[in-house]
Amino acid sequence: MRILTTLFLLSLIICFPDYSQAASAQEINAKVNQALKEFYRHSPAGKELAQKAAAVLVFPEVIKAGIGIGGEYGEGALREGGKTTAYYNVASASIGFQLGAQLKSEVLLFMNKEAFQKFRSSDGWEAGVDGSVAIATLGAGGEIDSNTIQQPIIGFIFSNKGLMYNLSIEGSKITRINR
């Protein structure tokens, strides 16, 4: 697995040279602000939910790439009451039929304090293992399914560009980083 991870990271550096350097706190915050503007523009219902959430975790640029072996990586910020309180990265690896690259944004809403505290107290949180994330889909009129809005953690994935398409964050590991 270590070899696969190394190969994946090397491919990201070659394919996306601008992303091979860690972003500063100021760069992450600027990108998070822009991602939230786009999110709110595309989903007024998502904006309403975000205002009710205990915390919002935003990964403005998650890069996913693969040629048989794939992976994804992105850095983001945790917002409580509209203010950044911590920085995180998201990473995952996969093996199987895949070819291409994709840049997407992810927003996770922690809708109650219990789910948020479990996330905050973890030393590396994995979606689907440490907590289930309900991926929101928009119906007619931009409304979110009523079953989804009752879940403790709601995820939104948007701004998909590229050849790969995957609306899942299951198996993604989220780890706190210092910025």
C-alpha positions, 0 to 999 in steps of 0.5 A: 500500500505504501508503494501505491500511495507513493505512486499516486502522490508522484502522479499528482505532483506531475499532473497538478504541479500547483497543488504539490505544495501545502497551502497556507492558512490564508490561501485555504481560507480564501478558497473556502470562502469562494467555495462557500459562495458557490455552494450557497449560490447553487443550493439555497437549501444547503445554505439554510442547513449550514446556518443551522449546523454545529460546524461546517467542514469545507474542502474547496479543492479535492483532486482525484486522479487515477490510472488503475490505481487512484487517490484523492487529496485536498485541504480545507477548513473547519468553520464554527459560527462562521469562523475558522477553528482548524484545518484538515486534509482529506485523502483516500486511495483506491484500486480498480477500473478508473482513468482520469482526473477530477477537481471537486469541492466537498462540504460536510455539515455536522448537524448536531453537537454529538456528531461534531464532538466525535469528529473533533475528538478523533485522531483521523476520522474516516467517513463510513467507519467513524461516522456515516455521511449522507450525501445530499442530492437536490430534487426539483426546485433545489430541495434536499430530500427530507430523510437526508436533512435528518442525518447527523452529518450531511455531505455536498459534492459540487463543481465536478470537472474532468473525466472521473465522476464519483459522488462518494466520500466513503473511505476518505480519511480526514486528518487535522493539520497545522497551518 
